[in-house]
Amino acid sequence: MQLQIFTVDAFSDRPLEGNPAAVVPLTHDLDDETMLKIANELNLSETTFIHPLDDGHWTESSRFSLRWFTPACEVPLCGHATLATAHAIFDRLGEKHQEEIEFETLGGILKVKRDGKMLVMDFPSNPPKVVDSEPDIFRKIVDACTADLKTRVKEICYTPKAKYILVRLDDSVTVDELKRMTPNFSEMARLHDGSLVIAMGVTLSGDAQRGVPFRYHAYSRFFATWLGVNEDPVCGSWHSVMGPYWASQLGSKEFLFRQCSARGGDVRVSVLDKERVAIAGPAATVMTGYINI
């Protein structure tokens, strides 16, 4: 069997930046084991599998089934791969004049619309709460992740819905120090089995708090060791946590965040209400081809 495949860089308007995801349009049913094997073969942080709903054709349907797989497992929510999939539909598979599409996923109904060159995703909000007396395992994981910066942790927050930890570093930490931070991934995996925490992000206040010319409201990096992805270059679902957290800190609802991995990417976030956030960015197709299975 031959399947079409696209590789799309999300949260970048240029190839070879942002976060890559593979998009596989399905013309036949595939079992879960085969989808996982394909994701493992491609070895990107996420591979998506999509097909039109309501017996529609690609150029006619506005509703699609969407599933996300890392090389290790299926996941319930992924932002950058949703953005990549929407780009593939708008740009390659579907009706080019279409303005909004809807995905049925394990994480619920997700909508994506076009806004010029940007794609805007309507996502569930995941506000984190400060952990005043965190379980001992949380502190150990945070120490392993923040390494030499562990004594400069300002706050630890947790969102049980997403099973994400948010770690805020002290404002004295520089962006370059955040970029140079070297988590101990093997220790993180050894310490915890992923039952309470499946991923964690480390964030830093933005330029306004640093007295430098404004570019970003906050900076971060994101690590999903327990999902088989040590560092996710630019993670959309992570920003469903970043948005409400920084809204509570800065009293604003509109943000431009920078995820400063080696590839890096900019993410626009609008906190719509207590339940939803809009996460926006561009995307670029890098490769098109076929996979034989």
Buried (B, 14 or more C-beta within 10 A) or exposed (E): EEBBBBBBBBBBBEBEBBBBBBBBBBEEEBEEEEBBBBBBEBEBBBBBBBBBBEEBEBEEBBEBEBBBBBBBBBBBBBBBBBBBBBBBBBBBBBBEEBEEBBBBBEBEEBBBBBEEEBBBBBBBBBBBEEBEEBEEBBBBBBBBBBEEBBEEBBBBBBBEBBBBBBBBBEEEBEBEBBEEBEBBBEBBBEBBEBEBBBBBBBBBBBBBEBEEEEEBBBBBBBBBBBBBBBBBBBBBBBBBBBBBBBBBBBEEBEBBBBBBBEBBBBBBBBBBEEEBBBBBBBBBBBEEEEBEE
